[in-house]
Amino acid sequence: MTYAETRAELAREIDATCRLTGQFVLRSGRTADEYFDKYRFEADPRLLDRVAAELAALVPADTEVLAGLEMGGIPVVTALGRHTGLPCAFVRKTAKPYGTARLAEGADLAGRRVLVIEDVVTSGGQVVVSTGQLRELGARVEWALCVIDRAEGGAALLAEHGVALRALFGRADLEAHRTVRPTG
C-alpha cells in the first residue's frame, strides 16, 4: 500500500469512527444533525497509535518537548511521545490551585523548543492562549501540530502569533475520503 493509500484509509477510518448522526446542540447553541466526536479516535488505542505513527513524521526536527493541551491533546501527545521518544508535558487550561500549582506537568519547558499538540484545531483560540502561557514559562514555541485542522481560521490566527500549524488531516481530507453510511 502506498503512503497516499495508507493516509486515505486512515482518514476514512477516523471519519467513520468519529462522525455521528442524530440531533446535537453545538457549543455555539446551534443544532446540527451531524457531530464529529474526536474522543472516539483518541479512546481507540489501535487507531490512536496509527494516528501517532503518522504524526511522528510531522514533528519538526529540532523539537525538544511535546506539550499536549487539555483535554484532547493529552492522549495524542502521550501516544506521539511513544513514537518519537521525546519527553512530554501536559498543559492545563488554567494552573491548578493546589499541590504544585502548575500549568504544565511533566517535562521541563524553560528554554526548550516545545511543540504544542492538539487533537483538533478550529479557531485556534485555545492554542494561542496556551502558547502564550507556555512562552511566559520560558518555552520556545514556534510550531503546533494537530490531528485535524477544521480549516476555520485556526492556522491564520496562530500565524499572527508566530506559530506555524501542521496538521495530519484537513477537513477536506476527511470529506474526500468519507464513507457514506446509511442512517436508521
N, C-alpha and C positions, 0 to 999 in steps of 0.2 A: 504494500500500500504506500502511495506517495505521501509526502508531507501535506500537500493540499487535500488529499483524500482523508487523511487522519484528522486534520483540522475540521473539515466539513462534517465528518462523523461525530466528532466531539461537540461541535456546535449543535447538531441535530439532537444529540443525547441531552445536552444541557437544556435546550428548548423543550424537549418532550418531558423532561423531569420536572421543570420549573413552571411551565405555563399552565395555569389553571383557568377553568371556565366556570361561570356562575355569576353571582352578584357580589361585588366588592366595593366597599367605601374606601376611597384613596385618601392619603394624607391631606390632599387639597380639599377634601369634602365631596368631591365629585364621585359619582357612582360609575363603575365600569363592569362590563360583562366578562372581562379577562384580567388576570393578575399574574405577574411574574414573581414567584416565590423563590428568591435566591437562596434561602436557607435550605432548600431541598438538595441542591448540589453540594452544599457545604456539609450536610448531615450524612451524605453517602460517602463512606471512606474510599471506596474504589473510584468513584467519579472525582472526588476531591483530589485524590492522588494523581489522576490523569491530568487534571487542570494544573496542578502544581508542577508536574513534569514539563508541561508546555510553557508555563510561565517562567520557568528557570532560564530559558533561553533569552528572555526579555530583560533580565536583571543586568543593569549596567556593570561593566567590568570592575569599576573602582568602588563598588558598594561595600561598606564595612558592616552595616547593621540593617536588618529588615525590621520595619516598625509597622505592625498591624493595628488598624484603627478599630475601636469598639463599634459594633459588635461583630459585624460580618468579616472584617479584616483579620480577626483573631484566628479562626480556623484556617484561613488561607495562608497567613504568614507562618503558622506552625507547620503546615504541610510543605510550604515552599522552603522553609529552613532545612527541612529534612533532605530536600533535593539539592540545595546549594551548599549546605554545610555552614551557612552564615548564622551568626547569633541573632536572636530575635528580641524585640521589645514589644510590649503590649500597651497600647495607648488608650487611656480613658478619655471620655468627652470632657470630664472635669476631674481634677485630682480628688482622691478620696479624702475624707476629713478625719481619718483615724489611721492608726498604725504608722506606716512610713509616709503617709500623706503625699504620695507620688502621683504624678500624672501618667508617667510611663514606668512600667515594671519590666524587669528582665535586664537585658544588655545595657551597658553604659552608653550614652549617646553623645556626651560632650566631646566636641572636636572631631567627631567621626562623620563620614559620609553615610547618610541614612536614606534608605529607600522606603517611602511610605507605601503601604499596601492596603488596598481597599477591595471589597468584593465587587461592588457596582458603583459607578460614578454617574450621577445625573447632573445636578447643577454644579457640583464641585465644592459647594459651600463648606461642608464639614472637613474636607481635605485641606482647604485653605486655612480654616481655623486651627486645625491640629498641626499643620505645618508651621504656622506662626508660633504656636506654643512650643513645638519641638525646637525651633530656632532659638527661642528665648532660653531653652535649656542648653544651648550650645551646639545643637546638631547642625550639620551642614546638609541641607535638603535641597536638591535640585531636580529630583525625579519623583514621580508617583507611578505606581503600577496597579492596574485593576484587572479583574477578570472580564468585566463587561463595561464598556462605555456606552451609555444610552444616547449619546450624541445630542444632549440637550443643553450644551453650553459649558459643560464642566472643563473640557480641555482649554477653552479660551480663557475662562476665569483663572484657572491655575497658571496659565502662561503669563497673565497680568501680574501674578505674584511670584514670578521667577521659578515656576515648577513646570517641567515638561511631563506630560502624561503619556504613558504607554499602556495599551490595552491588548489583552489576548483576543477579544472579540469586540466589535462594534455592534450596535443594534442591527445594522444592515446584514451583518454576518449571520445572526440568529434568524432573521426574517428570510434570508436567502436559502437557508437550509431547513426551514420549518417543515415539519411533517404535519399535514392536516389530519386531525383526529376527529372522528365523529363525536358529537355530543349526545348525552342522554343515555 
